[in-house]
Amino acid sequence: MEGSFNRPNRPFFAAGACHILAHALLTKLDEELWYAVFIEPKLNFSGMHVFVTNGIIVLDYHGTTAHETYIEHYVSKMQRFFPGWQCSFKRLKISTIGKDFCDMYKHRMPDQYYRDPLPRAYEYATKLLGDHA
C-alpha cells in the first residue's frame, strides 16, 4: 500500500483515490451547484471512477473538461480497453468518503490508506481549481 500511496498525484487520484479527490473538490465548491458522479461499469467490467460536475464542467485528477467531452472520451477509452464496455452514471447523494459509499462501491475509507490522503487531496484540489474556487 505504501507504493500505491507514493505515486504522483495524477495516477494516485486517477486510480484508487478518485473518491477522496472528489470529496476534497466538493469542500471547495458550491455544493448547491456541484455534485459527485460515480461511473459504474456493467457486467463486472473494470473502470469505475468518481468525478465532480455541475452538469457543464467535469473536475477530476486531470483538471477541468467540458461535461460531454469528458463522458465521450471516458466511454470511448474504456471501450478500447474492454470491448463491449458499458456503464451507468450515478449522481451521488452520499459522501464519497463515508462508510456507505465505500462499502457499497468497494472503495477505501481515508483511514485505510498507508497515510491520510485527505491533506494531499485538499492540496491537489486547490491546485486543480486555481482561480475557479
PyMOL commands that place a pseudoatom at each C-alpha (Angstrom):
pseudoatom trace, name=CA, resn=MET, resi=1, chain=A, elem=C, hetatm=0, pos=[0.000, 0.000, 0.000]
pseudoatom trace, name=CA, resn=GLU, resi=2, chain=A, elem=C, hetatm=0, pos=[2.922, 2.356, 0.547]
pseudoatom trace, name=CA, resn=GLY, resi=3, chain=A, elem=C, hetatm=0, pos=[3.919, 2.105, -3.119]
pseudoatom trace, name=CA, resn=SER, resi=4, chain=A, elem=C, hetatm=0, pos=[0.396, 2.950, -4.258]
pseudoatom trace, name=CA, resn=PHE, resi=5, chain=A, elem=C, hetatm=0, pos=[0.204, 5.934, -1.914]
pseudoatom trace, name=CA, resn=ASN, resi=6, chain=A, elem=C, hetatm=0, pos=[3.577, 7.260, -3.037]
pseudoatom trace, name=CA, resn=ARG, resi=7, chain=A, elem=C, hetatm=0, pos=[2.625, 7.515, -6.717]
pseudoatom trace, name=CA, resn=PRO, resi=8, chain=A, elem=C, hetatm=0, pos=[2.432, 11.036, -8.209]
pseudoatom trace, name=CA, resn=ASN, resi=9, chain=A, elem=C, hetatm=0, pos=[-0.900, 12.829, -7.756]
pseudoatom trace, name=CA, resn=ARG, resi=10, chain=A, elem=C, hetatm=0, pos=[-2.359, 12.151, -11.201]
pseudoatom trace, name=CA, resn=PRO, resi=11, chain=A, elem=C, hetatm=0, pos=[-2.064, 8.337, -11.082]
pseudoatom trace, name=CA, resn=PHE, resi=12, chain=A, elem=C, hetatm=0, pos=[-2.940, 8.249, -7.374]
pseudoatom trace, name=CA, resn=PHE, resi=13, chain=A, elem=C, hetatm=0, pos=[-6.165, 10.216, -7.844]
pseudoatom trace, name=CA, resn=ALA, resi=14, chain=A, elem=C, hetatm=0, pos=[-6.937, 8.612, -11.225]
pseudoatom trace, name=CA, resn=ALA, resi=15, chain=A, elem=C, hetatm=0, pos=[-6.957, 5.050, -9.925]
pseudoatom trace, name=CA, resn=GLY, resi=16, chain=A, elem=C, hetatm=0, pos=[-7.573, 4.278, -6.307]
pseudoatom trace, name=CA, resn=ALA, resi=17, chain=A, elem=C, hetatm=0, pos=[-8.333, 7.619, -4.693]
pseudoatom trace, name=CA, resn=CYS, resi=18, chain=A, elem=C, hetatm=0, pos=[-10.689, 9.410, -7.104]
pseudoatom trace, name=CA, resn=HIS, resi=19, chain=A, elem=C, hetatm=0, pos=[-13.401, 9.403, -4.443]
pseudoatom trace, name=CA, resn=ILE, resi=20, chain=A, elem=C, hetatm=0, pos=[-11.052, 11.120, -1.981]
pseudoatom trace, name=CA, resn=LEU, resi=21, chain=A, elem=C, hetatm=0, pos=[-10.275, 13.862, -4.511]
pseudoatom trace, name=CA, resn=ALA, resi=22, chain=A, elem=C, hetatm=0, pos=[-13.993, 14.255, -5.321]
pseudoatom trace, name=CA, resn=HIS, resi=23, chain=A, elem=C, hetatm=0, pos=[-14.670, 14.872, -1.633]
pseudoatom trace, name=CA, resn=ALA, resi=24, chain=A, elem=C, hetatm=0, pos=[-11.873, 17.455, -1.439]
pseudoatom trace, name=CA, resn=LEU, resi=25, chain=A, elem=C, hetatm=0, pos=[-13.132, 19.257, -4.546]
pseudoatom trace, name=CA, resn=LEU, resi=26, chain=A, elem=C, hetatm=0, pos=[-16.680, 19.415, -3.211]
pseudoatom trace, name=CA, resn=THR, resi=27, chain=A, elem=C, hetatm=0, pos=[-15.472, 21.032, 0.020]
pseudoatom trace, name=CA, resn=LYS, resi=28, chain=A, elem=C, hetatm=0, pos=[-14.079, 23.889, -2.090]
pseudoatom trace, name=CA, resn=LEU, resi=29, chain=A, elem=C, hetatm=0, pos=[-17.077, 24.315, -4.421]
pseudoatom trace, name=CA, resn=ASP, resi=30, chain=A, elem=C, hetatm=0, pos=[-20.687, 25.389, -4.037]
pseudoatom trace, name=CA, resn=GLU, resi=31, chain=A, elem=C, hetatm=0, pos=[-22.456, 22.111, -3.235]
pseudoatom trace, name=CA, resn=GLU, resi=32, chain=A, elem=C, hetatm=0, pos=[-25.718, 23.642, -4.462]
pseudoatom trace, name=CA, resn=LEU, resi=33, chain=A, elem=C, hetatm=0, pos=[-24.233, 23.578, -7.986]
pseudoatom trace, name=CA, resn=TRP, resi=34, chain=A, elem=C, hetatm=0, pos=[-21.611, 20.803, -7.896]
pseudoatom trace, name=CA, resn=TYR, resi=35, chain=A, elem=C, hetatm=0, pos=[-22.047, 17.110, -7.171]
pseudoatom trace, name=CA, resn=ALA, resi=36, chain=A, elem=C, hetatm=0, pos=[-20.176, 13.826, -7.409]
pseudoatom trace, name=CA, resn=VAL, resi=37, chain=A, elem=C, hetatm=0, pos=[-20.931, 11.222, -10.064]
pseudoatom trace, name=CA, resn=PHE, resi=38, chain=A, elem=C, hetatm=0, pos=[-19.980, 7.561, -9.852]
pseudoatom trace, name=CA, resn=ILE, resi=39, chain=A, elem=C, hetatm=0, pos=[-19.226, 5.732, -13.097]
pseudoatom trace, name=CA, resn=GLU, resi=40, chain=A, elem=C, hetatm=0, pos=[-20.427, 2.184, -12.538]
pseudoatom trace, name=CA, resn=PRO, resi=41, chain=A, elem=C, hetatm=0, pos=[-19.337, -0.339, -15.168]
pseudoatom trace, name=CA, resn=LYS, resi=42, chain=A, elem=C, hetatm=0, pos=[-21.851, -3.009, -16.121]
pseudoatom trace, name=CA, resn=LEU, resi=43, chain=A, elem=C, hetatm=0, pos=[-21.276, -6.753, -16.469]
pseudoatom trace, name=CA, resn=ASN, resi=44, chain=A, elem=C, hetatm=0, pos=[-18.379, -6.890, -13.973]
pseudoatom trace, name=CA, resn=PHE, resi=45, chain=A, elem=C, hetatm=0, pos=[-16.099, -4.753, -16.144]
pseudoatom trace, name=CA, resn=SER, resi=46, chain=A, elem=C, hetatm=0, pos=[-13.332, -2.606, -14.631]
pseudoatom trace, name=CA, resn=GLY, resi=47, chain=A, elem=C, hetatm=0, pos=[-13.395, 1.149, -14.983]
pseudoatom trace, name=CA, resn=MET, resi=48, chain=A, elem=C, hetatm=0, pos=[-15.299, 2.629, -12.054]
pseudoatom trace, name=CA, resn=HIS, resi=49, chain=A, elem=C, hetatm=0, pos=[-14.489, 6.253, -11.307]
pseudoatom trace, name=CA, resn=VAL, resi=50, chain=A, elem=C, hetatm=0, pos=[-15.782, 9.257, -9.368]
pseudoatom trace, name=CA, resn=PHE, resi=51, chain=A, elem=C, hetatm=0, pos=[-15.748, 12.799, -10.710]
pseudoatom trace, name=CA, resn=VAL, resi=52, chain=A, elem=C, hetatm=0, pos=[-17.304, 16.133, -9.776]
pseudoatom trace, name=CA, resn=THR, resi=53, chain=A, elem=C, hetatm=0, pos=[-19.536, 18.144, -12.101]
pseudoatom trace, name=CA, resn=ASN, resi=54, chain=A, elem=C, hetatm=0, pos=[-22.012, 20.965, -12.324]
pseudoatom trace, name=CA, resn=GLY, resi=55, chain=A, elem=C, hetatm=0, pos=[-23.500, 19.431, -15.494]
pseudoatom trace, name=CA, resn=ILE, resi=56, chain=A, elem=C, hetatm=0, pos=[-21.400, 21.693, -17.720]
pseudoatom trace, name=CA, resn=ILE, resi=57, chain=A, elem=C, hetatm=0, pos=[-17.840, 21.117, -16.499]
pseudoatom trace, name=CA, resn=VAL, resi=58, chain=A, elem=C, hetatm=0, pos=[-16.221, 17.987, -15.061]
pseudoatom trace, name=CA, resn=LEU, resi=59, chain=A, elem=C, hetatm=0, pos=[-13.430, 18.130, -12.492]
pseudoatom trace, name=CA, resn=ASP, resi=60, chain=A, elem=C, hetatm=0, pos=[-11.192, 15.219, -11.650]
pseudoatom trace, name=CA, resn=TYR, resi=61, chain=A, elem=C, hetatm=0, pos=[-7.498, 14.336, -11.379]
pseudoatom trace, name=CA, resn=HIS, resi=62, chain=A, elem=C, hetatm=0, pos=[-6.552, 15.936, -14.703]
pseudoatom trace, name=CA, resn=GLY, resi=63, chain=A, elem=C, hetatm=0, pos=[-8.399, 19.220, -14.189]
pseudoatom trace, name=CA, resn=THR, resi=64, chain=A, elem=C, hetatm=0, pos=[-11.437, 20.606, -15.990]
pseudoatom trace, name=CA, resn=THR, resi=65, chain=A, elem=C, hetatm=0, pos=[-13.156, 19.271, -19.084]
pseudoatom trace, name=CA, resn=ALA, resi=66, chain=A, elem=C, hetatm=0, pos=[-16.459, 20.046, -20.782]
pseudoatom trace, name=CA, resn=HIS, resi=67, chain=A, elem=C, hetatm=0, pos=[-19.011, 17.541, -19.477]
pseudoatom trace, name=CA, resn=GLU, resi=68, chain=A, elem=C, hetatm=0, pos=[-19.992, 15.980, -22.811]
pseudoatom trace, name=CA, resn=THR, resi=69, chain=A, elem=C, hetatm=0, pos=[-16.358, 15.809, -23.984]
pseudoatom trace, name=CA, resn=TYR, resi=70, chain=A, elem=C, hetatm=0, pos=[-15.371, 14.071, -20.744]
pseudoatom trace, name=CA, resn=ILE, resi=71, chain=A, elem=C, hetatm=0, pos=[-18.139, 11.465, -21.000]
pseudoatom trace, name=CA, resn=GLU, resi=72, chain=A, elem=C, hetatm=0, pos=[-17.421, 10.711, -24.661]
pseudoatom trace, name=CA, resn=HIS, resi=73, chain=A, elem=C, hetatm=0, pos=[-13.684, 10.401, -24.010]
pseudoatom trace, name=CA, resn=TYR, resi=74, chain=A, elem=C, hetatm=0, pos=[-14.075, 8.211, -20.918]
pseudoatom trace, name=CA, resn=VAL, resi=75, chain=A, elem=C, hetatm=0, pos=[-16.511, 5.804, -22.586]
pseudoatom trace, name=CA, resn=SER, resi=76, chain=A, elem=C, hetatm=0, pos=[-14.514, 5.516, -25.814]
pseudoatom trace, name=CA, resn=LYS, resi=77, chain=A, elem=C, hetatm=0, pos=[-11.275, 4.951, -23.859]
pseudoatom trace, name=CA, resn=MET, resi=78, chain=A, elem=C, hetatm=0, pos=[-12.830, 2.179, -21.779]
pseudoatom trace, name=CA, resn=GLN, resi=79, chain=A, elem=C, hetatm=0, pos=[-14.380, 0.558, -24.860]
pseudoatom trace, name=CA, resn=ARG, resi=80, chain=A, elem=C, hetatm=0, pos=[-10.917, 0.453, -26.484]
pseudoatom trace, name=CA, resn=PHE, resi=81, chain=A, elem=C, hetatm=0, pos=[-9.540, -1.370, -23.427]
pseudoatom trace, name=CA, resn=PHE, resi=82, chain=A, elem=C, hetatm=0, pos=[-12.627, -3.533, -22.860]
pseudoatom trace, name=CA, resn=PRO, resi=83, chain=A, elem=C, hetatm=0, pos=[-14.719, -4.236, -25.985]
pseudoatom trace, name=CA, resn=GLY, resi=84, chain=A, elem=C, hetatm=0, pos=[-18.404, -4.218, -25.074]
pseudoatom trace, name=CA, resn=TRP, resi=85, chain=A, elem=C, hetatm=0, pos=[-17.806, -1.992, -22.036]
pseudoatom trace, name=CA, resn=GLN, resi=86, chain=A, elem=C, hetatm=0, pos=[-20.897, -0.148, -20.796]
pseudoatom trace, name=CA, resn=CYS, resi=87, chain=A, elem=C, hetatm=0, pos=[-21.660, 1.841, -17.686]
pseudoatom trace, name=CA, resn=SER, resi=88, chain=A, elem=C, hetatm=0, pos=[-24.187, 3.890, -15.830]
pseudoatom trace, name=CA, resn=PHE, resi=89, chain=A, elem=C, hetatm=0, pos=[-23.610, 7.326, -14.313]
pseudoatom trace, name=CA, resn=LYS, resi=90, chain=A, elem=C, hetatm=0, pos=[-24.965, 7.720, -10.789]
pseudoatom trace, name=CA, resn=ARG, resi=91, chain=A, elem=C, hetatm=0, pos=[-25.321, 11.109, -9.163]
pseudoatom trace, name=CA, resn=LEU, resi=92, chain=A, elem=C, hetatm=0, pos=[-24.206, 10.574, -5.585]
pseudoatom trace, name=CA, resn=LYS, resi=93, chain=A, elem=C, hetatm=0, pos=[-26.199, 11.905, -2.683]
pseudoatom trace, name=CA, resn=ILE, resi=94, chain=A, elem=C, hetatm=0, pos=[-23.860, 10.412, -0.067]
pseudoatom trace, name=CA, resn=SER, resi=95, chain=A, elem=C, hetatm=0, pos=[-20.317, 11.345, 0.942]
pseudoatom trace, name=CA, resn=THR, resi=96, chain=A, elem=C, hetatm=0, pos=[-17.672, 9.804, -1.281]
pseudoatom trace, name=CA, resn=ILE, resi=97, chain=A, elem=C, hetatm=0, pos=[-15.503, 9.148, 1.770]
pseudoatom trace, name=CA, resn=GLY, resi=98, chain=A, elem=C, hetatm=0, pos=[-18.275, 7.842, 4.013]
pseudoatom trace, name=CA, resn=LYS, resi=99, chain=A, elem=C, hetatm=0, pos=[-18.755, 4.235, 5.074]
pseudoatom trace, name=CA, resn=ASP, resi=100, chain=A, elem=C, hetatm=0, pos=[-21.932, 3.832, 2.997]
pseudoatom trace, name=CA, resn=PHE, resi=101, chain=A, elem=C, hetatm=0, pos=[-20.222, 4.805, -0.253]
pseudoatom trace, name=CA, resn=CYS, resi=102, chain=A, elem=C, hetatm=0, pos=[-17.006, 2.904, 0.479]
pseudoatom trace, name=CA, resn=ASP, resi=103, chain=A, elem=C, hetatm=0, pos=[-18.830, -0.294, 1.456]
pseudoatom trace, name=CA, resn=MET, resi=104, chain=A, elem=C, hetatm=0, pos=[-21.294, -0.121, -1.446]
pseudoatom trace, name=CA, resn=TYR, resi=105, chain=A, elem=C, hetatm=0, pos=[-18.706, 0.562, -4.143]
pseudoatom trace, name=CA, resn=LYS, resi=106, chain=A, elem=C, hetatm=0, pos=[-15.685, -1.197, -2.597]
pseudoatom trace, name=CA, resn=HIS, resi=107, chain=A, elem=C, hetatm=0, pos=[-13.521, 1.883, -2.081]
pseudoatom trace, name=CA, resn=ARG, resi=108, chain=A, elem=C, hetatm=0, pos=[-11.145, 2.505, 0.809]
pseudoatom trace, name=CA, resn=MET, resi=109, chain=A, elem=C, hetatm=0, pos=[-12.068, 4.789, 3.662]
pseudoatom trace, name=CA, resn=PRO, resi=110, chain=A, elem=C, hetatm=0, pos=[-9.468, 7.528, 4.258]
pseudoatom trace, name=CA, resn=ASP, resi=111, chain=A, elem=C, hetatm=0, pos=[-8.136, 5.696, 7.344]
pseudoatom trace, name=CA, resn=GLN, resi=112, chain=A, elem=C, hetatm=0, pos=[-7.467, 2.569, 5.249]
pseudoatom trace, name=CA, resn=TYR, resi=113, chain=A, elem=C, hetatm=0, pos=[-4.671, 4.203, 3.233]
pseudoatom trace, name=CA, resn=TYR, resi=114, chain=A, elem=C, hetatm=0, pos=[-0.986, 3.960, 4.063]
pseudoatom trace, name=CA, resn=ARG, resi=115, chain=A, elem=C, hetatm=0, pos=[-1.212, 7.560, 5.263]
pseudoatom trace, name=CA, resn=ASP, resi=116, chain=A, elem=C, hetatm=0, pos=[-4.097, 10.025, 5.493]
pseudoatom trace, name=CA, resn=PRO, resi=117, chain=A, elem=C, hetatm=0, pos=[-4.907, 11.006, 1.866]
pseudoatom trace, name=CA, resn=LEU, resi=118, chain=A, elem=C, hetatm=0, pos=[-7.125, 13.958, 2.791]
pseudoatom trace, name=CA, resn=PRO, resi=119, chain=A, elem=C, hetatm=0, pos=[-4.440, 16.650, 3.248]
pseudoatom trace, name=CA, resn=ARG, resi=120, chain=A, elem=C, hetatm=0, pos=[-2.934, 15.615, -0.072]
pseudoatom trace, name=CA, resn=ALA, resi=121, chain=A, elem=C, hetatm=0, pos=[-6.370, 15.681, -1.741]
pseudoatom trace, name=CA, resn=TYR, resi=122, chain=A, elem=C, hetatm=0, pos=[-7.191, 19.161, -0.370]
pseudoatom trace, name=CA, resn=GLU, resi=123, chain=A, elem=C, hetatm=0, pos=[-3.843, 20.495, -1.602]
pseudoatom trace, name=CA, resn=TYR, resi=124, chain=A, elem=C, hetatm=0, pos=[-4.279, 18.924, -5.047]
pseudoatom trace, name=CA, resn=ALA, resi=125, chain=A, elem=C, hetatm=0, pos=[-7.882, 20.183, -5.286]
pseudoatom trace, name=CA, resn=THR, resi=126, chain=A, elem=C, hetatm=0, pos=[-6.674, 23.716, -4.569]
pseudoatom trace, name=CA, resn=LYS, resi=127, chain=A, elem=C, hetatm=0, pos=[-4.065, 23.388, -7.308]
pseudoatom trace, name=CA, resn=LEU, resi=128, chain=A, elem=C, hetatm=0, pos=[-6.607, 21.996, -9.801]
pseudoatom trace, name=CA, resn=LEU, resi=129, chain=A, elem=C, hetatm=0, pos=[-9.137, 24.710, -9.084]
pseudoatom trace, name=CA, resn=GLY, resi=130, chain=A, elem=C, hetatm=0, pos=[-6.683, 27.608, -9.217]
pseudoatom trace, name=CA, resn=ASP, resi=131, chain=A, elem=C, hetatm=0, pos=[-8.754, 30.764, -9.598]
pseudoatom trace, name=CA, resn=HIS, resi=132, chain=A, elem=C, hetatm=0, pos=[-12.012, 28.828, -10.144]
pseudoatom trace, name=CA, resn=ALA, resi=133, chain=A, elem=C, hetatm=0, pos=[-12.739, 28.164, -6.469]
for i in range(1, 133): cmd.bond("trace and resi %d" % i, "trace and resi %d" % (i + 1))
show_as sticks, trace
zoom trace
